[in-house]
Amino acid sequence: MRFDRITVEPDKLEGQPCIRDLRILVESVVRLVAAGWSFEEILESYPNLERDDITQALEYAAAASNVHVYPLRDSA
Protein backbone atom coordinates (compact mmCIF):
# COMPACT_ATOMS: atom_id res chain seq x y z
CA MET A 1 0.00 0.00 0.00
CA ARG A 2 1.28 3.44 -0.89
CA PHE A 3 0.90 6.29 1.59
CA ASP A 4 1.42 9.40 -0.49
CA ARG A 5 -0.33 11.70 2.01
CA ILE A 6 1.78 10.65 5.01
CA THR A 7 5.14 12.30 5.61
CA VAL A 8 7.84 11.55 8.15
CA GLU A 9 10.69 13.97 8.69
CA PRO A 10 13.18 13.47 11.54
CA ASP A 11 13.44 17.22 12.22
CA LYS A 12 9.67 17.81 12.26
CA LEU A 13 7.48 16.79 15.23
CA GLU A 14 10.14 14.33 16.40
CA GLY A 15 9.79 12.27 13.24
CA GLN A 16 6.19 11.27 13.90
CA PRO A 17 3.99 10.55 10.88
CA CYS A 18 2.13 13.67 9.71
CA ILE A 19 -0.44 14.49 7.09
CA ARG A 20 1.14 16.10 3.98
CA ASP A 21 3.71 18.21 5.86
CA LEU A 22 0.87 20.04 7.64
CA ARG A 23 2.18 19.34 11.15
CA ILE A 24 -1.02 17.45 11.85
CA LEU A 25 -0.15 14.09 13.34
CA VAL A 26 -1.64 10.90 11.96
CA GLU A 27 -2.13 9.92 15.61
CA SER A 28 -4.24 13.03 16.26
CA VAL A 29 -6.54 12.30 13.35
CA VAL A 30 -6.94 8.65 14.35
CA ARG A 31 -7.70 9.65 17.95
CA LEU A 32 -10.40 12.08 16.79
CA VAL A 33 -12.08 9.34 14.76
CA ALA A 34 -11.80 6.94 17.71
CA ALA A 35 -13.40 9.60 19.94
CA GLY A 36 -16.42 9.65 17.66
CA TRP A 37 -15.74 12.72 15.56
CA SER A 38 -17.22 12.53 12.07
CA PHE A 39 -15.11 13.27 9.02
CA GLU A 40 -17.13 16.46 8.60
CA GLU A 41 -16.33 17.62 12.15
CA ILE A 42 -12.63 16.95 11.64
CA LEU A 43 -12.61 18.79 8.31
CA GLU A 44 -14.37 21.77 9.89
CA SER A 45 -11.83 21.93 12.71
CA TYR A 46 -8.83 21.38 10.41
CA PRO A 47 -9.63 23.22 7.15
CA ASN A 48 -6.30 22.23 5.56
CA LEU A 49 -7.21 18.55 5.77
CA GLU A 50 -8.99 16.70 3.01
CA ARG A 51 -11.26 13.67 3.30
CA ASP A 52 -8.59 11.49 1.66
CA ASP A 53 -6.11 12.58 4.37
CA ILE A 54 -8.37 11.16 7.07
CA THR A 55 -8.93 7.93 5.18
CA GLN A 56 -5.22 7.47 4.57
CA ALA A 57 -4.40 8.24 8.22
CA LEU A 58 -6.72 5.39 9.24
CA GLU A 59 -5.22 3.06 6.64
CA TYR A 60 -1.71 3.97 7.80
CA ALA A 61 -2.59 3.32 11.45
CA ALA A 62 -4.12 -0.04 10.56
CA ALA A 63 -1.04 -1.05 8.58
CA ALA A 64 1.30 0.15 11.32
CA SER A 65 -0.52 -1.81 14.01
CA ASN A 66 -0.09 -5.12 12.15
CA VAL A 67 -3.33 -6.39 13.64
CA HIS A 68 -4.33 -10.02 13.41
CA VAL A 69 -8.02 -10.80 13.57
CA TYR A 70 -9.08 -13.88 15.50
CA PRO A 71 -12.61 -15.26 15.47
CA LEU A 72 -14.44 -14.89 18.78
CA ARG A 73 -16.33 -17.67 20.45
CA ASP A 74 -20.01 -17.23 21.05
CA SER A 75 -20.67 -16.85 24.75
CA ALA A 76 -22.99 -19.50 26.10
Biopython code that builds the backbone (N, CA, C, O; Angstrom):
import numpy as np
from Bio.PDB.StructureBuilder import StructureBuilder

atoms = [
    (1, "MET", "N", (0.846, -1.181, 0.000)),
    (1, "MET", "CA", (0.000, 0.000, 0.000)),
    (1, "MET", "C", (0.887, 1.238, 0.000)),
    (1, "MET", "O", (1.898, 1.293, 0.700)),
    (2, "ARG", "N", (0.502, 2.210, -0.779)),
    (2, "ARG", "CA", (1.278, 3.438, -0.887)),
    (2, "ARG", "C", (0.614, 4.544, -0.072)),
    (2, "ARG", "O", (-0.590, 4.776, -0.184)),
    (3, "PHE", "N", (1.407, 5.215, 0.739)),
    (3, "PHE", "CA", (0.899, 6.294, 1.589)),
    (3, "PHE", "C", (1.486, 7.614, 1.108)),
    (3, "PHE", "O", (2.474, 8.097, 1.663)),
    (4, "ASP", "N", (0.887, 8.192, 0.088)),
    (4, "ASP", "CA", (1.422, 9.404, -0.495)),
    (4, "ASP", "C", (0.991, 10.668, 0.244)),
    (4, "ASP", "O", (1.459, 11.758, -0.086)),
    (5, "ARG", "N", (0.113, 10.544, 1.232)),
    (5, "ARG", "CA", (-0.327, 11.699, 2.014)),
    (5, "ARG", "C", (0.321, 11.734, 3.399)),
    (5, "ARG", "O", (0.093, 12.665, 4.170)),
    (6, "ILE", "N", (1.116, 10.734, 3.707)),
    (6, "ILE", "CA", (1.775, 10.646, 5.011)),
    (6, "ILE", "C", (3.245, 10.999, 4.829)),
    (6, "ILE", "O", (3.920, 10.460, 3.952)),
    (7, "THR", "N", (3.734, 11.913, 5.670)),
    (7, "THR", "CA", (5.139, 12.298, 5.614)),
    (7, "THR", "C", (5.779, 12.066, 6.979)),
    (7, "THR", "O", (5.142, 12.192, 8.025)),
    (8, "VAL", "N", (7.054, 11.725, 6.925)),
    (8, "VAL", "CA", (7.840, 11.546, 8.150)),
    (8, "VAL", "C", (9.167, 12.249, 7.932)),
    (8, "VAL", "O", (9.929, 11.904, 7.028)),
    (9, "GLU", "N", (9.433, 13.236, 8.770)),
    (9, "GLU", "CA", (10.686, 13.973, 8.692)),
    (9, "GLU", "C", (11.306, 14.015, 10.085)),
    (9, "GLU", "O", (10.667, 14.475, 11.031)),
    (10, "PRO", "N", (12.543, 13.540, 10.220)),
    (10, "PRO", "CA", (13.177, 13.473, 11.541)),
    (10, "PRO", "C", (13.214, 14.799, 12.292)),
    (10, "PRO", "O", (13.148, 14.812, 13.521)),
    (11, "ASP", "N", (13.320, 15.920, 11.569)),
    (11, "ASP", "CA", (13.438, 17.221, 12.219)),
    (11, "ASP", "C", (12.093, 17.906, 12.439)),
    (11, "ASP", "O", (12.050, 19.046, 12.902)),
    (12, "LYS", "N", (10.993, 17.225, 12.115)),
    (12, "LYS", "CA", (9.668, 17.813, 12.264)),
    (12, "LYS", "C", (8.821, 16.931, 13.175)),
    (12, "LYS", "O", (8.611, 15.753, 12.887)),
    (13, "LEU", "N", (8.339, 17.499, 14.268)),
    (13, "LEU", "CA", (7.482, 16.788, 15.227)),
    (13, "LEU", "C", (8.087, 15.461, 15.659)),
    (13, "LEU", "O", (7.398, 14.446, 15.759)),
    (14, "GLU", "N", (9.390, 15.493, 15.913)),
    (14, "GLU", "CA", (10.142, 14.332, 16.401)),
    (14, "GLU", "C", (10.016, 13.115, 15.489)),
    (14, "GLU", "O", (10.082, 11.976, 15.951)),
    (15, "GLY", "N", (9.835, 13.358, 14.203)),
    (15, "GLY", "CA", (9.788, 12.265, 13.242)),
    (15, "GLY", "C", (8.500, 11.464, 13.240)),
    (15, "GLY", "O", (8.445, 10.382, 12.655)),
    (16, "GLN", "N", (7.467, 11.979, 13.885)),
    (16, "GLN", "CA", (6.191, 11.271, 13.902)),
    (16, "GLN", "C", (5.472, 11.449, 12.565)),
    (16, "GLN", "O", (5.609, 12.490, 11.923)),
    (17, "PRO", "N", (4.709, 10.444, 12.144)),
    (17, "PRO", "CA", (3.992, 10.550, 10.877)),
    (17, "PRO", "C", (2.974, 11.690, 10.895)),
    (17, "PRO", "O", (2.181, 11.821, 11.828)),
    (18, "CYS", "N", (3.012, 12.510, 9.847)),
    (18, "CYS", "CA", (2.133, 13.668, 9.708)),
    (18, "CYS", "C", (1.349, 13.569, 8.403)),
    (18, "CYS", "O", (1.670, 12.774, 7.519)),
    (19, "ILE", "N", (0.336, 14.382, 8.312)),
    (19, "ILE", "CA", (-0.442, 14.487, 7.091)),
    (19, "ILE", "C", (0.181, 15.555, 6.198)),
    (19, "ILE", "O", (0.230, 16.722, 6.587)),
    (20, "ARG", "N", (0.651, 15.191, 5.029)),
    (20, "ARG", "CA", (1.137, 16.103, 3.984)),
    (20, "ARG", "C", (1.946, 17.297, 4.491)),
    (20, "ARG", "O", (1.695, 18.420, 4.053)),
    (21, "ASP", "N", (2.867, 17.106, 5.358)),
    (21, "ASP", "CA", (3.709, 18.212, 5.858)),
    (21, "ASP", "C", (2.919, 19.314, 6.551)),
    (21, "ASP", "O", (3.407, 20.438, 6.664)),
    (22, "LEU", "N", (1.711, 19.017, 7.015)),
    (22, "LEU", "CA", (0.871, 20.036, 7.639)),
    (22, "LEU", "C", (1.104, 20.185, 9.138)),
    (22, "LEU", "O", (0.492, 21.041, 9.778)),
    (23, "ARG", "N", (1.973, 19.367, 9.699)),
    (23, "ARG", "CA", (2.182, 19.342, 11.150)),
    (23, "ARG", "C", (0.919, 18.905, 11.892)),
    (23, "ARG", "O", (0.682, 19.295, 13.035)),
    (24, "ILE", "N", (0.133, 18.103, 11.227)),
    (24, "ILE", "CA", (-1.023, 17.455, 11.851)),
    (24, "ILE", "C", (-0.680, 15.975, 11.929)),
    (24, "ILE", "O", (-0.521, 15.306, 10.908)),
    (25, "LEU", "N", (-0.569, 15.476, 13.145)),
    (25, "LEU", "CA", (-0.146, 14.089, 13.344)),
    (25, "LEU", "C", (-1.204, 13.095, 12.893)),
    (25, "LEU", "O", (-2.399, 13.309, 13.092)),
    (26, "VAL", "N", (-0.752, 12.009, 12.284)),
    (26, "VAL", "CA", (-1.640, 10.900, 11.961)),
    (26, "VAL", "C", (-2.338, 10.444, 13.239)),
    (26, "VAL", "O", (-3.540, 10.181, 13.237)),
    (27, "GLU", "N", (-1.584, 10.353, 14.321)),
    (27, "GLU", "CA", (-2.128, 9.922, 15.609)),
    (27, "GLU", "C", (-3.294, 10.808, 16.047)),
    (27, "GLU", "O", (-4.301, 10.303, 16.544)),
    (28, "SER", "N", (-3.167, 12.104, 15.869)),
    (28, "SER", "CA", (-4.237, 13.028, 16.264)),
    (28, "SER", "C", (-5.513, 12.769, 15.481)),
    (28, "SER", "O", (-6.607, 12.763, 16.045)),
    (29, "VAL", "N", (-5.369, 12.558, 14.189)),
    (29, "VAL", "CA", (-6.539, 12.295, 13.346)),
    (29, "VAL", "C", (-7.203, 10.987, 13.750)),
    (29, "VAL", "O", (-8.427, 10.916, 13.867)),
    (30, "VAL", "N", (-6.400, 9.960, 13.963)),
    (30, "VAL", "CA", (-6.937, 8.652, 14.354)),
    (30, "VAL", "C", (-7.642, 8.751, 15.708)),
    (30, "VAL", "O", (-8.705, 8.159, 15.896)),
    (31, "ARG", "N", (-7.070, 9.482, 16.635)),
    (31, "ARG", "CA", (-7.701, 9.651, 17.948)),
    (31, "ARG", "C", (-9.043, 10.383, 17.853)),
    (31, "ARG", "O", (-9.984, 10.053, 18.574)),
    (32, "LEU", "N", (-9.127, 11.367, 16.973)),
    (32, "LEU", "CA", (-10.395, 12.082, 16.790)),
    (32, "LEU", "C", (-11.473, 11.139, 16.263)),
    (32, "LEU", "O", (-12.608, 11.163, 16.740)),
    (33, "VAL", "N", (-11.122, 10.313, 15.285)),
    (33, "VAL", "CA", (-12.081, 9.337, 14.755)),
    (33, "VAL", "C", (-12.486, 8.365, 15.855)),
    (33, "VAL", "O", (-13.667, 8.054, 16.005)),
    (34, "ALA", "N", (-11.515, 7.885, 16.623)),
    (34, "ALA", "CA", (-11.802, 6.943, 17.714)),
    (34, "ALA", "C", (-12.689, 7.576, 18.785)),
    (34, "ALA", "O", (-13.456, 6.882, 19.451)),
    (35, "ALA", "N", (-12.581, 8.893, 18.946)),
    (35, "ALA", "CA", (-13.397, 9.602, 19.941)),
    (35, "ALA", "C", (-14.804, 9.888, 19.428)),
    (35, "ALA", "O", (-15.627, 10.459, 20.143)),
    (36, "GLY", "N", (-15.077, 9.490, 18.191)),
    (36, "GLY", "CA", (-16.423, 9.647, 17.665)),
    (36, "GLY", "C", (-16.645, 10.844, 16.757)),
    (36, "GLY", "O", (-17.771, 11.095, 16.327)),
    (37, "TRP", "N", (-15.585, 11.585, 16.459)),
    (37, "TRP", "CA", (-15.737, 12.720, 15.562)),
    (37, "TRP", "C", (-16.041, 12.213, 14.159)),
    (37, "TRP", "O", (-15.455, 11.224, 13.718)),
    (38, "SER", "N", (-16.939, 12.870, 13.463)),
    (38, "SER", "CA", (-17.219, 12.529, 12.071)),
    (38, "SER", "C", (-16.139, 13.163, 11.185)),
    (38, "SER", "O", (-15.426, 14.075, 11.604)),
    (39, "PHE", "N", (-16.040, 12.665, 9.972)),
    (39, "PHE", "CA", (-15.109, 13.267, 9.019)),
    (39, "PHE", "C", (-15.437, 14.746, 8.852)),
    (39, "PHE", "O", (-14.536, 15.581, 8.777)),
    (40, "GLU", "N", (-16.719, 15.067, 8.793)),
    (40, "GLU", "CA", (-17.130, 16.461, 8.600)),
    (40, "GLU", "C", (-16.665, 17.343, 9.758)),
    (40, "GLU", "O", (-16.210, 18.465, 9.538)),
    (41, "GLU", "N", (-16.775, 16.844, 10.984)),
    (41, "GLU", "CA", (-16.327, 17.616, 12.155)),
    (41, "GLU", "C", (-14.816, 17.847, 12.109)),
    (41, "GLU", "O", (-14.336, 18.936, 12.422)),
    (42, "ILE", "N", (-14.084, 16.823, 11.722)),
    (42, "ILE", "CA", (-12.626, 16.954, 11.635)),
    (42, "ILE", "C", (-12.259, 17.971, 10.556)),
    (42, "ILE", "O", (-11.404, 18.831, 10.767)),
    (43, "LEU", "N", (-12.909, 17.863, 9.403)),
    (43, "LEU", "CA", (-12.612, 18.786, 8.308)),
    (43, "LEU", "C", (-12.978, 20.223, 8.652)),
    (43, "LEU", "O", (-12.307, 21.151, 8.202)),
    (44, "GLU", "N", (-14.016, 20.422, 9.430)),
    (44, "GLU", "CA", (-14.371, 21.774, 9.890)),
    (44, "GLU", "C", (-13.315, 22.335, 10.832)),
    (44, "GLU", "O", (-12.959, 23.511, 10.750)),
    (45, "SER", "N", (-12.818, 21.487, 11.725)),
    (45, "SER", "CA", (-11.832, 21.931, 12.714)),
    (45, "SER", "C", (-10.434, 22.079, 12.125)),
    (45, "SER", "O", (-9.625, 22.853, 12.637)),
    (46, "TYR", "N", (-10.145, 21.349, 11.063)),
    (46, "TYR", "CA", (-8.835, 21.379, 10.411)),
    (46, "TYR", "C", (-9.051, 21.653, 8.916)),
    (46, "TYR", "O", (-9.012, 20.719, 8.115)),
    (47, "PRO", "N", (-9.274, 22.897, 8.532)),
    (47, "PRO", "CA", (-9.628, 23.224, 7.152)),
    (47, "PRO", "C", (-8.575, 22.839, 6.105)),
    (47, "PRO", "O", (-8.898, 22.730, 4.922)),
    (48, "ASN", "N", (-7.338, 22.634, 6.520)),
    (48, "ASN", "CA", (-6.297, 22.232, 5.564)),
    (48, "ASN", "C", (-6.361, 20.742, 5.233)),
    (48, "ASN", "O", (-5.759, 20.295, 4.256)),
    (49, "LEU", "N", (-7.082, 19.981, 6.039)),
    (49, "LEU", "CA", (-7.210, 18.550, 5.775)),
    (49, "LEU", "C", (-8.228, 18.296, 4.672)),
    (49, "LEU", "O", (-9.142, 19.087, 4.441)),
    (50, "GLU", "N", (-8.039, 17.178, 4.007)),
    (50, "GLU", "CA", (-8.987, 16.703, 3.006)),
    (50, "GLU", "C", (-9.495, 15.333, 3.450)),
    (50, "GLU", "O", (-8.844, 14.637, 4.229)),
    (51, "ARG", "N", (-10.643, 14.965, 2.951)),
    (51, "ARG", "CA", (-11.258, 13.674, 3.302)),
    (51, "ARG", "C", (-10.277, 12.517, 3.065)),
    (51, "ARG", "O", (-10.185, 11.604, 3.885)),
    (52, "ASP", "N", (-9.553, 12.557, 1.953)),
    (52, "ASP", "CA", (-8.585, 11.490, 1.655)),
    (52, "ASP", "C", (-7.456, 11.435, 2.686)),
    (52, "ASP", "O", (-6.879, 10.371, 2.911)),
    (53, "ASP", "N", (-7.136, 12.569, 3.312)),
    (53, "ASP", "CA", (-6.114, 12.576, 4.372)),
    (53, "ASP", "C", (-6.577, 11.735, 5.560)),
    (53, "ASP", "O", (-5.806, 10.957, 6.121)),
    (54, "ILE", "N", (-7.825, 11.900, 5.928)),
    (54, "ILE", "CA", (-8.369, 11.158, 7.072)),
    (54, "ILE", "C", (-8.395, 9.669, 6.760)),
    (54, "ILE", "O", (-7.987, 8.845, 7.577)),
    (55, "THR", "N", (-8.878, 9.336, 5.575)),
    (55, "THR", "CA", (-8.933, 7.929, 5.175)),
    (55, "THR", "C", (-7.542, 7.314, 5.181)),
    (55, "THR", "O", (-7.357, 6.206, 5.685)),
    (56, "GLN", "N", (-6.567, 8.017, 4.628)),
    (56, "GLN", "CA", (-5.223, 7.465, 4.575)),
    (56, "GLN", "C", (-4.584, 7.384, 5.963)),
    (56, "GLN", "O", (-3.800, 6.471, 6.224)),
    (57, "ALA", "N", (-4.904, 8.310, 6.846)),
    (57, "ALA", "CA", (-4.400, 8.235, 8.219)),
    (57, "ALA", "C", (-4.901, 6.957, 8.893)),
    (57, "ALA", "O", (-4.149, 6.287, 9.600)),
    (58, "LEU", "N", (-6.168, 6.625, 8.673)),
    (58, "LEU", "CA", (-6.722, 5.394, 9.245)),
    (58, "LEU", "C", (-6.081, 4.159, 8.622)),
    (58, "LEU", "O", (-5.778, 3.197, 9.328)),
    (59, "GLU", "N", (-5.873, 4.175, 7.319)),
    (59, "GLU", "CA", (-5.219, 3.057, 6.642)),
    (59, "GLU", "C", (-3.786, 2.886, 7.136)),
    (59, "GLU", "O", (-3.327, 1.764, 7.352)),
    (60, "TYR", "N", (-3.084, 4.000, 7.313)),
    (60, "TYR", "CA", (-1.710, 3.965, 7.802)),
    (60, "TYR", "C", (-1.651, 3.379, 9.211)),
    (60, "TYR", "O", (-0.801, 2.540, 9.508)),
    (61, "ALA", "N", (-2.556, 3.825, 10.071)),
    (61, "ALA", "CA", (-2.589, 3.324, 11.446)),
    (61, "ALA", "C", (-2.886, 1.829, 11.475)),
    (61, "ALA", "O", (-2.296, 1.090, 12.264)),
    (62, "ALA", "N", (-3.796, 1.386, 10.620)),
    (62, "ALA", "CA", (-4.117, -0.041, 10.564)),
    (62, "ALA", "C", (-2.907, -0.843, 10.097)),
    (62, "ALA", "O", (-2.605, -1.896, 10.657)),
    (63, "ALA", "N", (-2.220, -0.352, 9.079)),
    (63, "ALA", "CA", (-1.041, -1.050, 8.576)),
    (63, "ALA", "C", (0.077, -1.053, 9.612)),
    (63, "ALA", "O", (0.787, -2.046, 9.763)),
    (64, "ALA", "N", (0.229, 0.047, 10.316)),
    (64, "ALA", "CA", (1.297, 0.154, 11.316)),
    (64, "ALA", "C", (1.049, -0.728, 12.528)),
    (64, "ALA", "O", (1.994, -1.153, 13.193)),
    (65, "SER", "N", (-0.209, -1.003, 12.816)),
    (65, "SER", "CA", (-0.516, -1.806, 14.007)),
    (65, "SER", "C", (-0.332, -3.293, 13.763)),
    (65, "SER", "O", (-0.215, -4.065, 14.714)),
    (66, "ASN", "N", (-0.304, -3.711, 12.489)),
    (66, "ASN", "CA", (-0.090, -5.121, 12.151)),
    (66, "ASN", "C", (-1.040, -6.019, 12.929)),
    (66, "ASN", "O", (-0.621, -6.984, 13.569)),
    (67, "VAL", "N", (-2.303, -5.693, 12.867)),
    (67, "VAL", "CA", (-3.332, -6.387, 13.640)),
    (67, "VAL", "C", (-3.691, -7.723, 12.997)),
    (67, "VAL", "O", (-3.830, -7.831, 11.779)),
    (68, "HIS", "N", (-3.836, -8.721, 13.836)),
    (68, "HIS", "CA", (-4.333, -10.020, 13.408)),
    (68, "HIS", "C", (-5.740, -10.175, 13.966)),
    (68, "HIS", "O", (-5.985, -9.881, 15.136)),
    (69, "VAL", "N", (-6.644, -10.628, 13.146)),
    (69, "VAL", "CA", (-8.021, -10.799, 13.574)),
    (69, "VAL", "C", (-8.259, -12.280, 13.882)),
    (69, "VAL", "O", (-7.974, -13.160, 13.070)),
    (70, "TYR", "N", (-8.785, -12.521, 15.069)),
    (70, "TYR", "CA", (-9.079, -13.877, 15.499)),
    (70, "TYR", "C", (-10.577, -13.993, 15.717)),
    (70, "TYR", "O", (-11.190, -13.098, 16.299)),
    (71, "PRO", "N", (-11.177, -15.094, 15.253)),
    (71, "PRO", "CA", (-12.609, -15.259, 15.471)),
    (71, "PRO", "C", (-12.918, -15.396, 16.960)),
    (71, "PRO", "O", (-12.160, -16.019, 17.704)),
    (72, "LEU", "N", (-14.028, -14.814, 17.383)),
    (72, "LEU", "CA", (-14.440, -14.888, 18.780)),
    (72, "LEU", "C", (-15.415, -16.040, 18.970)),
    (72, "LEU", "O", (-16.185, -16.376, 18.070)),
    (73, "ARG", "N", (-15.371, -16.627, 20.130)),
    (73, "ARG", "CA", (-16.328, -17.674, 20.453)),
    (73, "ARG", "C", (-17.628, -17.034, 20.868)),
    (73, "ARG", "O", (-17.638, -15.958, 21.467)),
    (74, "ASP", "N", (-18.728, -17.693, 20.549)),
    (74, "ASP", "CA", (-20.012, -17.234, 21.047)),
    (74, "ASP", "C", (-20.075, -17.548, 22.539)),
    (74, "ASP", "O", (-19.710, -18.641, 22.971)),
    (75, "SER", "N", (-20.543, -16.578, 23.316)),
    (75, "SER", "CA", (-20.670, -16.849, 24.752)),
    (75, "SER", "C", (-21.953, -17.666, 24.984)),
    (75, "SER", "O", (-22.991, -17.420, 24.368)),
    (76, "ALA", "N", (-21.848, -18.610, 25.861)),
    (76, "ALA", "CA", (-22.987, -19.504, 26.105)),
    (76, "ALA", "C", (-23.886, -18.984, 27.184)),
    (76, "ALA", "O", (-24.889, -19.617, 27.510)),
]
sb = StructureBuilder()
sb.init_structure("model")
sb.init_model(0)
sb.init_chain("A")
sb.init_seg("    ")
for serial, (resi, resn, name, xyz) in enumerate(atoms, 1):
    if name == "N":
        sb.init_residue(resn, " ", resi, " ")
    sb.init_atom(name, np.array(xyz, "f"), 0.0, 1.0, " ", f" {name:<3s}", serial, name[0])
structure = sb.get_structure()
